[in-house]
Amino acid sequence: MLTISAFQYVPPFAQGVVRDLRVRWALEEAGEPYDVRLIGPPDQASPEYLALQPFGQVPMMQDGELTMFESGAMVLHIAQRSGALFPKDEAGRARATSWIFAAVNTVEVPLQQLAAIDLFYGAEEWARLRRPGALDAVHKRLGQLAAWLGERDYLDGAFSAGDLMMTTVLRLLRHTTIIDAYPTLKAYQARCEARPAFRKALREQMAAFEQA
């Protein structure tokens, strides 16, 4: 059976945003069964795990003889073989792929930078000075994303892997009220997170942390 790795425990501020959530959600949408291998810091540094995930991160995915790392690549792999996450036409699949990459390259980078400043370095002087510029970068990307979304329910027609990835990226702002300034995006995120597959994936991730 397909196996993914996930953390045994993370602090509360990181719970619900660790990137194995993306892969769990994709697998739930696709209806694919999977096992979870819970790991801790000693596992991350072990030669065995580094042979599977070169950077010691989560998630890692083993699918038969195939081993993968990077959540975006895993979601793309799952989508390519699932009718639940990609359109049937070639052009639609190409557009959905574009949104996967846009989520992790164009939108996630500024959002993650702001989250890091707020959650890890907020007490440091350089972070106080850097935050206004980081916040401007976030607003720029969110404004562009909201403009594209417009009256659409999803980024390109029906829900796809691109929406899945974008929604998990927007969750990086949950420690703020920034998304409230973009009602279209707030409704979009809520719409995606209301999906049963997301709710199940989130419950499963949180259950491990609660047990720990």
Backbone as CSV, one residue per row, in Angstrom:
resi,resn,N_x,N_y,N_z,CA_x,CA_y,CA_z,C_x,C_y,C_z
1,MET,0.834,-1.198,0.000,0.000,0.000,0.000,0.870,1.251,0.000
2,LEU,0.399,2.297,-0.618,1.111,3.573,-0.652,1.298,4.087,0.772
3,THR,2.493,4.622,1.046,2.826,5.132,2.378,3.361,6.545,2.270
4,ILE,2.923,7.419,3.188,3.491,8.755,3.277,4.047,8.954,4.679
5,SER,5.006,9.855,4.812,5.549,10.172,6.129,4.907,11.451,6.653
6,ALA,4.834,11.550,7.972,4.276,12.724,8.635,4.936,12.842,10.001
7,PHE,4.861,14.018,10.576,5.468,14.238,11.884,4.602,13.642,12.994
8,GLN,5.284,13.092,14.001,4.576,12.623,15.195,3.949,13.791,15.942
9,TYR,4.667,14.911,15.951,4.185,16.074,16.693,4.844,17.332,16.156
10,VAL,4.078,18.411,16.124,4.606,19.754,15.849,3.909,20.711,16.812
11,PRO,4.485,21.891,17.083,3.830,22.862,17.961,2.475,23.288,17.408
12,PRO,1.600,23.786,18.266,0.238,24.152,17.826,0.192,25.079,16.620
13,PHE,1.138,26.040,16.515,1.068,26.990,15.394,1.263,26.306,14.045
14,ALA,1.880,25.114,14.047,2.133,24.404,12.791,1.122,23.303,12.513
15,GLN,0.324,22.972,13.496,-0.647,21.903,13.310,-1.716,22.332,12.307
16,GLY,-1.982,21.475,11.356,-2.964,21.794,10.324,-2.399,22.466,9.093
17,VAL,-1.079,22.716,9.092,-0.454,23.299,7.905,0.774,22.510,7.440
18,VAL,1.171,21.475,8.176,2.303,20.656,7.730,1.960,20.064,6.373
19,ARG,2.929,19.996,5.496,2.650,19.739,4.081,2.189,18.325,3.752
20,ASP,2.281,17.394,4.669,1.678,16.090,4.385,0.164,16.220,4.235
21,LEU,-0.428,17.315,4.766,-1.857,17.544,4.611,-2.250,17.582,3.141
22,ARG,-1.400,18.167,2.315,-1.691,18.268,0.888,-1.806,16.881,0.251
23,VAL,-0.890,16.017,0.615,-0.866,14.685,0.018,-2.017,13.839,0.556
24,ARG,-2.263,13.943,1.859,-3.414,13.236,2.435,-4.699,13.655,1.712
25,TRP,-4.859,14.966,1.528,-6.069,15.487,0.887,-6.193,14.952,-0.537
26,ALA,-5.099,14.978,-1.282,-5.129,14.479,-2.661,-5.516,13.003,-2.697
27,LEU,-4.958,12.220,-1.795,-5.264,10.791,-1.759,-6.725,10.549,-1.371
28,GLU,-7.239,11.371,-0.456,-8.643,11.237,-0.076,-9.557,11.601,-1.253
29,GLU,-9.221,12.661,-1.981,-10.008,13.041,-3.159,-9.989,11.930,-4.208
30,ALA,-8.835,11.293,-4.336,-8.670,10.247,-5.347,-9.243,8.909,-4.898
31,GLY,-9.568,8.792,-3.616,-10.086,7.527,-3.100,-9.032,6.452,-2.988
32,GLU,-7.774,6.868,-2.827,-6.674,5.903,-2.730,-6.348,5.623,-1.262
33,PRO,-6.305,4.367,-0.853,-5.913,4.043,0.518,-4.415,4.284,0.719
34,TYR,-4.040,4.586,1.943,-2.631,4.841,2.224,-2.336,4.608,3.695
35,ASP,-1.084,4.343,3.989,-0.582,4.247,5.351,0.226,5.495,5.661
36,VAL,0.386,5.790,6.939,1.184,6.934,7.376,2.312,6.444,8.271
37,ARG,3.505,6.867,7.958,4.678,6.576,8.783,5.016,7.830,9.582
38,LEU,4.789,7.783,10.881,5.055,8.934,11.733,6.526,8.961,12.127
39,ILE,7.146,10.130,12.006,8.566,10.254,12.311,8.810,11.433,13.257
40,GLY,9.970,11.401,13.904,10.408,12.479,14.772,11.789,12.945,14.364
41,PRO,12.381,13.891,15.091,13.703,14.427,14.746,14.783,13.372,14.543
42,PRO,14.878,12.335,15.395,15.920,11.319,15.146,15.754,10.634,13.791
43,ASP,14.505,10.381,13.405,14.258,9.743,12.101,14.682,10.655,10.955
44,GLN,14.394,11.955,11.099,14.730,12.908,10.043,16.215,12.926,9.727
45,ALA,17.023,12.699,10.753,18.479,12.760,10.576,19.095,11.403,10.273
46,SER,18.285,10.355,10.216,18.825,9.012,10.025,19.214,8.775,8.570
47,PRO,20.267,8.006,8.336,20.652,7.679,6.953,19.521,6.999,6.185
48,GLU,18.747,6.177,6.875,17.655,5.473,6.209,16.640,6.462,5.640
49,TYR,16.257,7.446,6.461,15.243,8.388,5.983,15.822,9.348,4.949
50,LEU,17.055,9.759,5.142,17.675,10.673,4.182,17.867,10.016,2.815
51,ALA,17.908,8.694,2.792,17.984,7.991,1.510,16.655,8.067,0.765
52,LEU,15.574,8.374,1.492,14.252,8.487,0.895,13.845,9.935,0.668
53,GLN,14.274,10.811,1.592,13.945,12.243,1.533,15.242,13.002,1.783
54,PRO,15.919,13.474,0.754,17.263,14.026,0.883,17.401,15.163,1.885
55,PHE,16.294,15.849,2.196,16.360,17.008,3.085,15.779,16.723,4.466
56,GLY,15.392,15.482,4.704,14.878,15.107,6.009,13.527,15.683,6.339
57,GLN,12.790,16.116,5.331,11.499,16.757,5.564,10.351,15.752,5.453
58,VAL,9.146,16.235,5.701,7.939,15.489,5.378,7.116,16.356,4.414
59,PRO,6.358,15.690,3.556,6.190,14.255,3.461,7.199,13.604,2.515
60,MET,7.297,12.314,2.674,7.935,11.425,1.723,6.859,10.437,1.320
61,MET,6.878,9.982,0.106,5.860,9.041,-0.348,6.509,7.846,-1.026
62,GLN,6.101,6.656,-0.626,6.527,5.423,-1.276,5.310,4.770,-1.913
63,ASP,5.415,4.522,-3.198,4.327,3.941,-3.975,4.907,2.791,-4.778
64,GLY,4.894,1.604,-4.200,5.547,0.481,-4.846,7.044,0.717,-4.914
65,GLU,7.591,0.660,-6.111,9.024,0.890,-6.291,9.374,2.373,-6.363
66,LEU,8.371,3.213,-6.416,8.590,4.650,-6.564,8.656,5.331,-5.206
67,THR,9.696,6.143,-5.000,9.803,6.982,-3.813,9.866,8.436,-4.262
68,MET,9.074,9.298,-3.617,9.005,10.702,-4.012,9.151,11.603,-2.795
69,PHE,9.618,12.832,-3.043,9.588,13.890,-2.051,9.099,15.151,-2.741
70,GLU,8.788,16.176,-1.948,8.167,17.432,-2.368,6.665,17.241,-2.579
71,SER,5.886,17.935,-1.739,4.438,17.744,-1.733,3.795,18.092,-3.072
72,GLY,4.274,19.140,-3.738,3.698,19.512,-5.024,3.865,18.423,-6.061
73,ALA,5.031,17.793,-6.058,5.285,16.708,-7.003,4.383,15.515,-6.709
74,MET,4.166,15.247,-5.439,3.306,14.121,-5.068,1.868,14.375,-5.484
75,VAL,1.375,15.589,-5.227,0.004,15.917,-5.609,-0.153,15.828,-7.127
76,LEU,0.828,16.318,-7.868,0.785,16.218,-9.327,0.749,14.759,-9.762
77,HIS,1.570,13.919,-9.141,1.608,12.495,-9.474,0.252,11.840,-9.229
78,ILE,-0.345,12.153,-8.085,-1.652,11.583,-7.741,-2.716,12.083,-8.720
79,ALA,-2.652,13.363,-9.046,-3.648,13.942,-9.957,-3.556,13.349,-11.348
80,GLN,-2.351,13.068,-11.800,-2.168,12.561,-13.159,-2.816,11.200,-13.361
81,ARG,-2.986,10.467,-12.275,-3.600,9.147,-12.419,-5.004,9.092,-11.822
82,SER,-5.516,10.236,-11.403,-6.840,10.257,-10.784,-7.791,11.132,-11.587
83,GLY,-8.980,10.635,-11.838,-9.980,11.439,-12.505,-10.615,12.470,-11.592
84,ALA,-10.288,12.406,-10.295,-10.926,13.301,-9.328,-10.238,14.654,-9.218
85,LEU,-8.995,14.749,-9.655,-8.213,15.959,-9.396,-7.737,16.686,-10.646
86,PHE,-7.950,16.102,-11.800,-7.534,16.728,-13.055,-8.691,16.691,-14.055
87,PRO,-8.823,17.725,-14.887,-9.802,17.662,-15.977,-9.456,16.533,-16.940
88,LYS,-10.409,16.142,-17.729,-10.178,15.045,-18.669,-9.436,15.499,-19.917
89,ASP,-9.568,16.785,-20.287,-8.918,17.249,-21.505,-7.489,17.695,-21.232
90,GLU,-6.651,17.566,-22.251,-5.227,17.865,-22.102,-4.980,19.322,-21.720
91,ALA,-5.707,20.236,-22.343,-5.520,21.656,-22.044,-5.903,21.954,-20.589
92,GLY,-6.992,21.342,-20.123,-7.406,21.538,-18.745,-6.382,21.003,-17.760
93,ARG,-5.787,19.860,-18.074,-4.747,19.293,-17.209,-3.529,20.209,-17.170
94,ALA,-3.196,20.788,-18.311,-2.050,21.701,-18.363,-2.308,22.944,-17.517
95,ARG,-3.530,23.472,-17.580,-3.849,24.660,-16.778,-3.833,24.327,-15.289
96,ALA,-4.362,23.164,-14.921,-4.343,22.758,-13.515,-2.907,22.604,-13.013
97,THR,-2.033,22.081,-13.866,-0.623,21.964,-13.507,-0.012,23.340,-13.281
98,SER,-0.384,24.301,-14.116,0.115,25.665,-13.932,-0.263,26.203,-12.560
99,TRP,-1.489,25.909,-12.115,-1.929,26.411,-10.813,-1.232,25.706,-9.658
100,ILE,-0.870,24.442,-9.852,-0.077,23.765,-8.819,1.245,24.496,-8.624
101,PHE,1.911,24.793,-9.729,3.208,25.467,-9.648,3.051,26.913,-9.174
102,ALA,1.976,27.579,-9.587,1.742,28.941,-9.121,1.565,28.972,-7.605
103,ALA,0.870,27.978,-7.083,0.637,27.932,-5.643,1.953,27.828,-4.879
104,VAL,2.820,26.919,-5.289,4.037,26.673,-4.502,5.174,27.637,-4.842
105,ASN,5.165,28.218,-6.030,6.266,29.108,-6.427,5.925,30.590,-6.294
106,THR,4.754,30.977,-6.762,4.409,32.395,-6.845,3.692,32.900,-5.602
107,VAL,2.810,32.094,-5.050,2.014,32.547,-3.908,2.611,32.105,-2.572
108,GLU,3.054,30.874,-2.490,3.540,30.376,-1.193,4.776,31.121,-0.704
109,VAL,5.661,31.504,-1.590,6.918,32.119,-1.159,6.689,33.377,-0.313
110,PRO,5.936,34.374,-0.780,5.730,35.546,0.081,4.906,35.246,1.323
111,LEU,3.929,34.342,1.224,3.127,34.011,2.402,3.966,33.307,3.458
112,GLN,4.838,32.416,3.013,5.696,31.702,3.953,6.703,32.650,4.607
113,GLN,7.194,33.616,3.844,8.132,34.581,4.419,7.471,35.381,5.534
114,LEU,6.230,35.819,5.311,5.524,36.567,6.348,5.255,35.679,7.562
115,ALA,4.839,34.457,7.318,4.567,33.542,8.429,5.826,33.295,9.250
116,ALA,6.966,33.152,8.582,8.219,32.925,9.300,8.582,34.126,10.166
117,ILE,8.411,35.320,9.621,8.685,36.537,10.394,7.803,36.582,11.639
118,ASP,6.530,36.327,11.459,5.582,36.431,12.568,5.770,35.335,13.605
119,LEU,5.995,34.107,13.150,5.971,32.969,14.056,7.330,32.610,14.644
120,PHE,8.408,32.993,13.964,9.737,32.597,14.430,10.623,33.771,14.844
121,TYR,10.453,34.917,14.203,11.414,35.997,14.397,10.787,37.320,14.825
122,GLY,9.530,37.284,15.257,8.805,38.508,15.539,9.459,39.424,16.558
123,ALA,10.247,38.865,17.468,10.863,39.675,18.518,12.170,40.321,18.076
124,GLU,12.638,39.980,16.886,13.927,40.493,16.443,13.759,41.798,15.651
125,GLU,14.718,42.678,15.788,14.626,44.000,15.166,14.563,43.912,13.651
126,TRP,15.367,43.031,13.060,15.364,42.940,11.604,13.992,42.499,11.096
127,ALA,13.309,41.654,11.874,11.987,41.183,11.462,10.970,42.323,11.506
128,ARG,11.074,43.177,12.518,10.175,44.322,12.610,10.356,45.248,11.417
129,LEU,11.592,45.416,10.992,11.873,46.281,9.856,11.462,45.641,8.527
130,ARG,11.578,44.340,8.449,11.287,43.636,7.201,9.796,43.391,6.998
131,ARG,9.018,43.325,8.075,7.624,42.912,7.966,6.785,43.783,7.030
132,PRO,6.884,45.119,7.047,6.048,45.905,6.132,6.250,45.530,4.663
133,GLY,7.498,45.320,4.260,7.750,44.923,2.882,7.218,43.533,2.592
134,ALA,7.370,42.621,3.564,6.837,41.269,3.387,5.323,41.293,3.285
135,LEU,4.692,42.150,4.083,3.239,42.266,4.041,2.770,42.832,2.701
136,ASP,3.492,43.797,2.174,3.149,44.352,0.864,3.200,43.263,-0.216
137,ALA,4.210,42.405,-0.138,4.344,41.329,-1.122,3.172,40.359,-1.036
138,VAL,2.724,40.085,0.178,1.565,39.205,0.362,0.322,39.836,-0.246
139,HIS,0.092,41.109,0.051,-1.093,41.772,-0.483,-1.067,41.842,-2.014
140,LYS,0.106,42.027,-2.566,0.209,42.056,-4.024,-0.260,40.736,-4.625
141,ARG,0.242,39.636,-4.084,-0.125,38.328,-4.630,-1.597,38.009,-4.371
142,LEU,-2.088,38.326,-3.192,-3.488,38.042,-2.899,-4.414,38.883,-3.776
143,GLY,-4.027,40.121,-4.017,-4.829,40.968,-4.898,-4.889,40.413,-6.303
144,GLN,-3.746,39.932,-6.792,-3.716,39.350,-8.131,-4.542,38.069,-8.199
145,LEU,-4.430,37.258,-7.149,-5.179,36.006,-7.124,-6.679,36.272,-7.050
146,ALA,-7.087,37.237,-6.221,-8.504,37.576,-6.102,-9.045,38.123,-7.417
147,ALA,-8.241,38.921,-8.100,-8.671,39.473,-9.386,-8.903,38.360,-10.402
148,TRP,-8.023,37.375,-10.410,-8.196,36.251,-11.331,-9.445,35.449,-10.975
149,LEU,-9.622,35.173,-9.687,-10.743,34.336,-9.271,-12.066,35.000,-9.625
150,GLY,-12.170,36.294,-9.358,-13.395,37.004,-9.723,-14.633,36.312,-9.191
151,GLU,-15.559,35.973,-10.096,-16.805,35.312,-9.717,-16.710,33.792,-9.832
152,ARG,-15.519,33.281,-10.145,-15.368,31.834,-10.288,-15.479,31.144,-8.922
153,ASP,-15.976,29.925,-8.921,-15.940,29.115,-7.700,-14.544,28.545,-7.482
154,TYR,-13.887,28.209,-8.592,-12.555,27.606,-8.525,-11.643,28.287,-9.544
155,LEU,-10.375,27.965,-9.504,-9.392,28.679,-10.306,-9.582,28.482,-11.802
156,ASP,-10.063,27.295,-12.198,-10.216,27.033,-13.629,-11.298,25.975,-13.820
157,GLY,-12.543,26.401,-13.756,-13.625,25.438,-13.911,-13.902,24.684,-12.625
158,ALA,-13.876,23.345,-12.709,-14.162,22.512,-11.548,-12.962,22.453,-10.602
159,PHE,-13.217,22.021,-9.382,-12.155,21.834,-8.400,-11.087,20.903,-8.961
160,SER,-9.819,21.280,-8.757,-8.714,20.474,-9.267,-7.567,20.484,-8.275
161,ALA,-6.491,19.780,-8.629,-5.294,19.753,-7.791,-4.720,21.149,-7.596
162,GLY,-4.931,22.043,-8.559,-4.465,23.417,-8.401,-5.166,24.120,-7.254
163,ASP,-6.466,23.896,-7.117,-7.215,24.477,-6.001,-6.774,23.865,-4.673
164,LEU,-6.534,22.586,-4.686,-6.066,21.909,-3.479,-4.779,22.551,-2.978
165,MET,-3.829,22.721,-3.874,-2.543,23.302,-3.479,-2.714,24.745,-3.038
166,MET,-3.503,25.522,-3.759,-3.668,26.933,-3.427,-4.331,27.098,-2.060
167,THR,-5.295,26.266,-1.762,-5.975,26.355,-0.478,-5.023,26.082,0.676
168,THR,-4.170,25.077,0.532,-3.221,24.791,1.613,-2.215,25.925,1.769
169,VAL,-1.902,26.609,0.691,-1.003,27.763,0.781,-1.690,28.910,1.528
170,LEU,-2.940,29.177,1.208,-3.659,30.255,1.886,-3.776,30.006,3.384
171,ARG,-3.742,28.750,3.799,-3.820,28.425,5.224,-2.594,28.925,5.998
172,LEU,-1.537,29.277,5.305,-0.357,29.812,5.977,-0.641,31.145,6.654
173,LEU,-1.722,31.803,6.260,-2.085,33.096,6.844,-3.075,32.974,7.992
174,ARG,-3.333,31.785,8.458,-4.397,31.606,9.445,-4.097,32.265,10.784
175,HIS,-2.836,32.605,11.023,-2.498,33.304,12.266,-2.781,34.801,12.166
176,THR,-3.281,35.244,11.011,-3.579,36.651,10.763,-5.038,36.805,10.344
177,THR,-5.447,38.043,10.136,-6.782,38.321,9.577,-6.664,38.873,8.152
178,ILE,-5.511,38.683,7.544,-5.254,39.270,6.224,-6.273,38.822,5.194
179,ILE,-6.635,37.554,5.220,-7.538,37.029,4.191,-8.911,37.694,4.264
180,ASP,-9.266,38.268,5.411,-10.562,38.929,5.549,-10.698,40.119,4.608
181,ALA,-9.580,40.687,4.213,-9.605,41.827,3.296,-9.936,41.406,1.866
182,TYR,-10.025,40.111,1.623,-10.302,39.580,0.290,-11.477,38.609,0.387
183,PRO,-12.704,39.126,0.439,-13.878,38.261,0.619,-13.967,37.141,-0.411
184,THR,-13.543,37.420,-1.629,-13.585,36.390,-2.669,-12.672,35.218,-2.310
185,LEU,-11.474,35.537,-1.842,-10.541,34.481,-1.469,-10.979,33.770,-0.200
186,LYS,-11.539,34.524,0.734,-12.016,33.909,1.974,-13.115,32.894,1.683
187,ALA,-14.047,33.265,0.806,-15.120,32.346,0.434,-14.580,31.153,-0.348
188,TYR,-13.616,31.417,-1.207,-12.981,30.339,-1.987,-12.305,29.332,-1.066
189,GLN,-11.538,29.822,-0.101,-10.861,28.927,0.834,-11.871,28.115,1.633
190,ALA,-12.914,28.777,2.116,-13.939,28.069,2.883,-14.625,27.006,2.031
191,ARG,-14.870,27.324,0.764,-15.514,26.378,-0.150,-14.653,25.124,-0.324
192,CYS,-13.372,25.326,-0.502,-12.474,24.187,-0.693,-12.315,23.375,0.593
193,GLU,-12.219,24.077,1.717,-12.021,23.381,2.984,-13.287,22.683,3.465
194,ALA,-14.423,22.983,2.862,-15.670,22.302,3.213,-15.772,20.921,2.563
195,ARG,-14.876,20.612,1.650,-14.922,19.331,0.967,-14.662,18.194,1.965
196,PRO,-15.443,17.121,1.890,-15.266,16.012,2.829,-13.844,15.446,2.843
197,ALA,-13.197,15.405,1.697,-11.837,14.856,1.630,-10.861,15.714,2.429
198,PHE,-11.030,17.036,2.362,-10.166,17.905,3.162,-10.401,17.683,4.643
199,ARG,-11.648,17.641,5.036,-11.967,17.491,6.454,-11.414,16.183,7.010
200,LYS,-11.504,15.116,6.234,-10.963,13.832,6.683,-9.439,13.889,6.779
201,ALA,-8.794,14.482,5.780,-7.331,14.590,5.801,-6.863,15.398,7.004
202,LEU,-7.549,16.491,7.288,-7.173,17.328,8.432,-7.386,16.577,9.741
203,ARG,-8.499,15.872,9.861,-8.751,15.088,11.085,-7.650,14.073,11.310
204,GLU,-7.238,13.408,10.248,-6.213,12.377,10.379,-4.881,12.982,10.800
205,GLN,-4.527,14.141,10.236,-3.276,14.771,10.640,-3.333,15.203,12.104
206,MET,-4.423,15.830,12.494,-4.562,16.330,13.850,-4.624,15.196,14.873
207,ALA,-5.176,14.057,14.483,-5.293,12.931,15.410,-3.928,12.480,15.908
208,ALA,-2.941,12.472,15.035,-1.595,12.069,15.444,-1.027,13.026,16.472
209,PHE,-1.242,14.313,16.276,-0.733,15.314,17.215,-1.436,15.200,18.571
210,GLU,-2.728,14.917,18.539,-3.484,14.780,19.787,-3.012,13.562,20.566
211,GLN,-2.710,12.480,19.870,-2.212,11.277,20.551,-0.840,11.515,21.150
212,ALA,-0.028,12.343,20.455,1.322,12.617,20.960,1.269,13.485,22.212
